[in-house]
Amino acid sequence: MKTWAYLETNNNEVNLSSWEALALASSFGASSAILIGSNVEKLVSLAFEYGAESVAISDHPNLIDFRSDQYASILAEYARAEKPDLIIFPNTFRSRELAAMLSIDLECGIMVDITALEEVEGTLIATRPIYEGKALEKINCSTSTQLLTIRSRAFPMPAKKTTSAGSIVKMSHSDHSLTKVEATSESEGGVSLANAKVIVSAGRGITNNPKLSMDEKVNAEEGLRLVKALADRLGGAIGASRAIVDGGYLPYSHQVGQTGKVVSPDLYISAGISGSIQHMVGMRSSKLVLSINKDPEAPIFEVSDIGIVGDLFDYLPLLTDEFKRSLGLKD
């Protein structure tokens, strides 16, 4: 089976989920990594180290800004000539847009948000969550070329090899684009939610601490300080429920849930989150869930491995100190 993995890049760094896509592609046959962008040639050797047998690259200064129509045109032309069986994308905003546009250009099927993939009697069977994560659906695609996007951290990272050699193919470059990027701005730094192994999420409970203040904003600022301290201690990312981002306490890029980001960390700590179904859709696939909430009947406890019934303002500092002690961390 001829399998390709699209490596999404940003500031000349490869999105970690792209390496998971490459590992999955390699498990189904000879894998080729796809690199499109400006000054991405230096990433070729890294793709070989992560298991690619070949790398197809289109490197041009005009490709510095991601434009889905332009990227899809380049990839579609190459795919029509090479006729791959399977092209795998990370399930990011950019890659989903690119995969959708490519499926139109190639008139082929696409399977999205995949968490498992197997070959049964020559047919690829993909698994994805449906009904807000309450059930799993098995699907397949009948077109000769199949596209799929994989959920971040649903598949393992490939092991790096000592060798960094393989064949390199130059794809054509298209100057044609219906869109133009006028300006870009950097979002705030920190660990990416999509790739984080640990996430500490804040809910409405951070705005309610009568012992501290009757001012909701003061409470929220203190609650977020405690959430950040624990996340920093564990090298993790900061998440939030919709109530927190709607309240303006964190940007929407931190939202976990059906209308936010779907995450799969090794450890998910929720602080003051009651657990609406919309939120739980976004974190249900976490490997270990620890929740803190004053309400013993909070729905979040139904999907938690460890539940603490108590005040987050009391328990977050205790957890931060205990992780520091048990992990032997230094300030």
Sequence and secondary structure as in RCSB ss.txt:
>XXXX:A:sequence
MKTWAYLETNNNEVNLSSWEALALASSFGASSAILIGSNVEKLVSLAFEYGAESVAISDHPNLIDFRSDQYASIL
AEYARAEKPDLIIFPNTFRSRELAAMLSIDLECGIMVDITALEEVEGTLIATRPIYEGKALEKINCSTSTQLLTI
RSRAFPMPAKKTTSAGSIVKMSHSDHSLTKVEATSESEGGVSLANAKVIVSAGRGITNNPKLSMDEKVNAEEGLR
LVKALADRLGGAIGASRAIVDGGYLPYSHQVGQTGKVVSPDLYISAGISGSIQHMVGMRSSKLVLSINKDPEAPI
FEVSDIGIVGDLFDYLPLLTDEFKRSLGLKD
>XXXX:A:secstr
  EEEE  EETTEE HHHHHHHHHHHTTSSEEEEEEESS GGGHHHHHHTT SEEEEEE GGGSS  HHHHHHHH
HHHHHHH  SEEEEESSHHHHHHHHHHHHHHT EEEEEESEEEEETTEEEEEEEETTTTEEEEE   SSSEEEEE
 TTSS      S    EEEE       S           S  TTT SEEEEE GGGG  TTT S HHHHHHHHHH
HHHHHHHHHT EEEE HHHHHTTSS GGGBBSTTSB    SEEEEES    HHHHHHHTT SEEEEEES TT GG
GGG SEEEES HHHHHHHHHHHHHHHTT   
